[in-house]
Amino acid sequence: MPAPSSICLLRTSAIGDVTHVVPLVRTLQAAWPQVRLSWIVGKLERRLVGDLPGVDFVTFDKGAGLAGMRAVGEALGGQRFDALLQMQVALRSNLLSLFIKADRRVGYDRARAKDGHGLVVNQRIPARTGEHVLDAMGSFCEPLGLKQTQVRWDIPIPEEAHAWAAEQLPGDTPTLLVSPTSSHTLRNWRPERYAAVIDHAAARGWRVVLVGGPSALERQMADAVLAACQHAPLDLTGKDTLKKMMAMLVRAPMLLTPDSGPMHMGNTVGCKVLGLHAASNPHRSGPYSDRRWCVDKYDDASRKYLGKPASEIPWGSKIEKPGVMDLIGVDEVIERFEACATHLGLG
């Protein structure tokens, strides 16, 4: 199979998912150094990955509707790609793909396709179940004759971001970052439970830092956590950027978070993730490289809310039910914190 000269990747969101695409970019570049890569990506997500070398980025403003789709087509200048990797199945993304000219249009297998996805692709990735999302993304190179055998991120982090992180987290005191808020609110743990873990870590001599974006939801959660803490953490909620967050994750050995973008950002730089999973399956969407420190209540949630074990429900099912995260106890998270600290030599 001849090497393609140009490939367009379409994955606009979300933060965690675009981190899963980066190893695929690395795989394509390693196999075909001369290939021209274009990536259609969301505005926020571009702030994280938009400086990857060797990739032309085109921003899609999903809030602009059809006009935003036309803008993508205009930005591509009518060029025709050897292949389009259509890695997002939402109706909006399927419509967006119609503004991209490509001979080969690779999409998901039928089981994972929805919202007319099959109408906009002419090849499909292998049908598999039980895959992590990153491995599913990586399989998009298989119809092109490649296999993703290595996972490498190396997302650029500017020196000014490292300098900012060093100012916030000086010295070598071990730091626990707490990113308490997912945009999927039913994945969020109770503020008082975060506070209990924060107080435990602080009592053990750790520096604890509360982080999050500038949204009202994240500010509200941060305030609720702070109100419940006996040992107030450093509150940097809304004060960083995605690149500054990456730099903090490089300096911090541990991150506590529900299933959210920061979970996957932390994983890319080797930060140990204490992931909180009940609404989602950590084996599908948890921190890819190391899930030992996650609290996994997904099977318990499936039995309680769906009446059957997780092994009997469709792979990737979300159990976003009110109260599902209450299945995760404070003692279980503290146990994982202590185990991880011991593993890191910081116990």
ZIBEL-V657200 format. One record per backbone hydrogen bond with DSSP energy under -1.0 kcal/mol. CO is the residue of the C=O (numbers start at 1). NH is the residue of the N-H. E is the energy in kcal/mol with one decimal. If there is no record, write none. Layout:
co->CO nh->NH e->E
co->CO nh->NH e->E
This chain:
co->5 nh->36 e->-2.6
co->6 nh->82 e->-1.0
co->6 nh->83 e->-1.1
co->7 nh->38 e->-2.3
co->8 nh->85 e->-3.2
co->9 nh->40 e->-3.1
co->10 nh->87 e->-1.7
co->12 nh->42 e->-2.0
co->14 nh->18 e->-2.6
co->15 nh->19 e->-1.6
co->16 nh->20 e->-1.2
co->18 nh->22 e->-1.0
co->21 nh->25 e->-1.9
co->22 nh->26 e->-2.2
co->23 nh->27 e->-2.2
co->24 nh->28 e->-2.6
co->25 nh->29 e->-2.5
co->26 nh->30 e->-2.3
co->27 nh->31 e->-2.0
co->28 nh->32 e->-2.6
co->32 nh->35 e->-2.0
co->36 nh->7 e->-2.7
co->37 nh->56 e->-2.9
co->38 nh->9 e->-3.3
co->39 nh->58 e->-2.5
co->40 nh->11 e->-1.6
co->41 nh->60 e->-2.9
co->42 nh->46 e->-2.0
co->44 nh->47 e->-1.1
co->45 nh->48 e->-1.2
co->45 nh->49 e->-2.0
co->46 nh->50 e->-2.7
co->49 nh->52 e->-2.0
co->52 nh->55 e->-1.0
co->56 nh->39 e->-2.6
co->58 nh->41 e->-2.3
co->60 nh->62 e->-1.0
co->61 nh->64 e->-1.9
co->62 nh->65 e->-1.1
co->64 nh->67 e->-1.1
co->65 nh->69 e->-1.5
co->66 nh->70 e->-2.5
co->67 nh->71 e->-2.1
co->68 nh->72 e->-1.5
co->69 nh->73 e->-2.0
co->70 nh->74 e->-2.5
co->71 nh->75 e->-2.4
co->72 nh->76 e->-1.8
co->76 nh->79 e->-1.7
co->81 nh->103 e->-1.9
co->82 nh->104 e->-1.3
co->83 nh->8 e->-2.6
co->84 nh->106 e->-2.9
co->85 nh->10 e->-2.7
co->85 nh->87 e->-1.2
co->90 nh->94 e->-2.4
co->91 nh->95 e->-2.5
co->92 nh->96 e->-2.4
co->93 nh->97 e->-2.1
co->95 nh->98 e->-1.3
co->96 nh->99 e->-2.1
co->97 nh->100 e->-1.8
co->101 nh->81 e->-2.8
co->104 nh->84 e->-2.8
co->105 nh->122 e->-2.5
co->105 nh->123 e->-2.0
co->106 nh->86 e->-2.8
co->107 nh->125 e->-2.3
co->114 nh->117 e->-1.1
co->116 nh->119 e->-1.4
co->117 nh->120 e->-1.6
co->123 nh->107 e->-2.6
co->132 nh->136 e->-2.0
co->133 nh->137 e->-2.4
co->134 nh->138 e->-2.5
co->135 nh->139 e->-1.4
co->137 nh->140 e->-1.8
co->138 nh->141 e->-1.4
co->139 nh->142 e->-1.6
co->141 nh->146 e->-2.0
co->142 nh->145 e->-2.0
co->158 nh->162 e->-1.7
co->159 nh->163 e->-2.6
co->160 nh->164 e->-2.0
co->161 nh->165 e->-2.4
co->162 nh->166 e->-2.3
co->163 nh->167 e->-1.6
co->164 nh->168 e->-1.9
co->165 nh->169 e->-2.6
co->174 nh->207 e->-2.7
co->175 nh->254 e->-1.2
co->176 nh->209 e->-2.5
co->177 nh->256 e->-2.9
co->178 nh->211 e->-2.7
co->183 nh->185 e->-1.2
co->184 nh->187 e->-2.6
co->185 nh->188 e->-1.6
co->190 nh->194 e->-1.9
co->191 nh->195 e->-2.5
co->192 nh->196 e->-1.6
co->193 nh->197 e->-1.8
co->194 nh->198 e->-2.7
co->195 nh->199 e->-2.7
co->196 nh->200 e->-1.8
co->197 nh->201 e->-2.7
co->198 nh->202 e->-2.6
co->199 nh->203 e->-2.3
co->200 nh->204 e->-1.2
co->201 nh->206 e->-2.4
co->202 nh->205 e->-1.8
co->207 nh->176 e->-2.8
co->208 nh->234 e->-2.3
co->209 nh->178 e->-3.0
co->210 nh->236 e->-2.9
co->212 nh->238 e->-3.4
co->215 nh->219 e->-2.1
co->216 nh->220 e->-2.5
co->217 nh->221 e->-2.2
co->218 nh->222 e->-2.4
co->219 nh->223 e->-2.4
co->220 nh->224 e->-1.9
co->221 nh->225 e->-2.4
co->222 nh->226 e->-2.8
co->223 nh->227 e->-2.2
co->234 nh->210 e->-3.1
co->236 nh->239 e->-2.5
co->241 nh->245 e->-2.7
co->242 nh->246 e->-2.1
co->243 nh->247 e->-2.0
co->244 nh->248 e->-2.2
co->245 nh->249 e->-2.5
co->246 nh->250 e->-1.6
co->247 nh->251 e->-1.4
co->248 nh->252 e->-2.3
co->253 nh->272 e->-1.8
co->254 nh->177 e->-2.6
co->255 nh->274 e->-3.7
co->256 nh->179 e->-2.4
co->257 nh->276 e->-1.7
co->261 nh->265 e->-2.0
co->262 nh->266 e->-2.9
co->263 nh->267 e->-1.6
co->264 nh->268 e->-1.6
co->266 nh->269 e->-1.0
co->266 nh->271 e->-2.0
co->267 nh->270 e->-1.2
co->272 nh->255 e->-2.5
co->273 nh->275 e->-1.3
co->274 nh->257 e->-1.7
co->275 nh->295 e->-2.9
co->277 nh->297 e->-3.5
co->279 nh->319 e->-3.3
co->281 nh->284 e->-1.4
co->281 nh->285 e->-2.8
co->282 nh->286 e->-2.0
co->284 nh->133 e->-2.7
co->291 nh->294 e->-1.3
co->295 nh->277 e->-2.4
co->297 nh->301 e->-2.4
co->298 nh->302 e->-2.3
co->299 nh->303 e->-2.4
co->300 nh->304 e->-2.4
co->301 nh->305 e->-2.9
co->302 nh->306 e->-2.0
co->302 nh->308 e->-1.2
co->309 nh->312 e->-2.1
co->310 nh->313 e->-1.4
co->314 nh->317 e->-1.9
co->319 nh->321 e->-1.7
co->321 nh->324 e->-2.2
co->323 nh->326 e->-1.3
co->324 nh->327 e->-1.5
co->325 nh->328 e->-1.7
co->329 nh->333 e->-1.5
co->330 nh->334 e->-2.6
co->331 nh->335 e->-2.2
co->332 nh->336 e->-1.7
co->333 nh->337 e->-2.5
co->334 nh->338 e->-2.7
co->335 nh->339 e->-2.3
co->336 nh->340 e->-2.6
co->337 nh->341 e->-2.7
co->338 nh->342 e->-2.3
co->339 nh->343 e->-2.2
co->340 nh->344 e->-2.2
co->341 nh->346 e->-3.5
co->342 nh->345 e->-1.3
